[in-house]
Amino acid sequence: MAENRGAVALVKRLAGFPAGDCCGESLTAPTVERETLRRLVVGSGQRVSLGRAISDDWPRIGNLLERSKLSPDGLKPWLMNTIVGLVGDEVVAVAAFEMYGDAGLLRSVAVIPDLRGRGLGAELVRMVEVLAAERGIGRFYLLTETADDFFSKLGYAKTTREALPAGMAKSELLRHVCPVSARVMVRDLK
Ligand SMILES: CC(C)(COP(=O)(O)OP(=O)(O)OC[C@H]1O[C@@H](n2cnc3c(N)ncnc32)[C@H](O)[C@@H]1OP(=O)(O)O)[C@@H](O)C(=O)NCCC(=O)NCCS
């Protein structure tokens, strides 16, 4: 319940998005100083601050994704929809989503190896789900080659590539990154 309250608080604090950035056409990452949305203590006392990505985070997000064997291709235009976890200046966790009408494509979920298995990945997924729901997304889809069980625990169910909304076909992730062997999963956010 405490986590839900935190998620609701996150939504309320994000409610002031400019009107033009709700449809995936004029998304830009904020360049302003970051607002910390949540603080977690994980593992042996590591303090992780969670907040929306700012444009300066991009190189470190890309670095984390590449170290996690995930491609950053096509993510940069969606930095507005990206949550990062920070220890000091280091980006230790990330989760993001693309938007296609009322469907979202959850992507780029990664945690540095030292902090895995401590709930951080799940927390970031919940945060981007709340952010997406507030922005009118009713359903999240994702593609994964390795983390089906992680997403199953978070309520995602297997579906088929054919079930993906037609508009999502223009996603770089679908066009160039994820192989046809990647599993497709879905979860209703409403
Ligand atoms: C997948 C990943 C983000 C999980 O992050 P994490 O912080 O370790 O996950 P959490 O600690 O929040 O785990 C939540 C639950 O999922 C389980 N879990 C975590 N990773 C898992 C995996 N790869 N396979 C199966 N279960 C997994 C945890 O044991 C935990 O279960 P519990 O609630 O029963 O204890 C992380 O392992 C990672 O960065 N992997 C490399 C990148 C990747 O594959 N991303 C997913 C594709 S976008």
The ligand as a Gaussian input file, in Angstrom:
#p B3LYP/6-31G(d) Opt

LIG

0 1
 C       15.324000      -7.716000     -15.655000
 C       15.898000      -6.742000     -14.636000
 C       15.537000      -5.313000     -15.048000
 C       15.270000      -7.050000     -13.271000
 O       15.679000      -6.052000     -12.351000
 P       15.815000      -6.387000     -10.801000
 O       15.991000      -5.124000     -10.074000
 O       16.815000      -7.448000     -10.609000
 O       14.375000      -7.007000     -10.519000
 P       13.615000      -7.072000      -9.103000
 O       14.604000      -7.235000      -8.022000
 O       12.698000      -5.926000      -9.017000
 O       12.787000      -8.422000      -9.280000
 C       11.398000      -8.528000      -9.145000
 C       11.064000     -10.012000      -9.180000
 O       11.426000     -10.558000     -10.453000
 C       12.401000     -11.599000     -10.272000
 N       13.357000     -11.464000     -11.360000
 C       14.215000     -10.451000     -11.565000
 N       14.894000     -10.650000     -12.708000
 C       14.464000     -11.812000     -13.218000
 C       14.770000     -12.538000     -14.394000
 N       15.679000     -12.109000     -15.295000
 N       14.105000     -13.709000     -14.598000
 C       13.199000     -14.130000     -13.710000
 N       12.838000     -13.477000     -12.581000
 C       13.468000     -12.338000     -12.354000
 C       13.012000     -11.338000      -8.925000
 O       13.524000     -12.525000      -8.352000
 C       11.829000     -10.801000      -8.152000
 O       11.007000     -11.867000      -7.747000
 P       10.276000     -11.872000      -6.299000
 O        9.360000     -10.662000      -6.300000
 O        9.556000     -13.152000      -6.269000
 O       11.373000     -11.737000      -5.306000
 C       17.435000      -6.904000     -14.505000
 O       17.742000      -8.259000     -14.249000
 C       18.214000      -6.456000     -15.737000
 O       18.621000      -5.310000     -15.828000
 N       18.432000      -7.381000     -16.706000
 C       19.155000      -7.051000     -17.922000
 C       18.302000      -6.219000     -18.881000
 C       16.999000      -6.932000     -19.268000
 O       17.007000      -8.103000     -19.603000
 N       15.869000      -6.180000     -19.221000
 C       14.560000      -6.706000     -19.537000
 C       14.196000      -6.541000     -20.955000
 S       13.633000      -4.883000     -21.328000

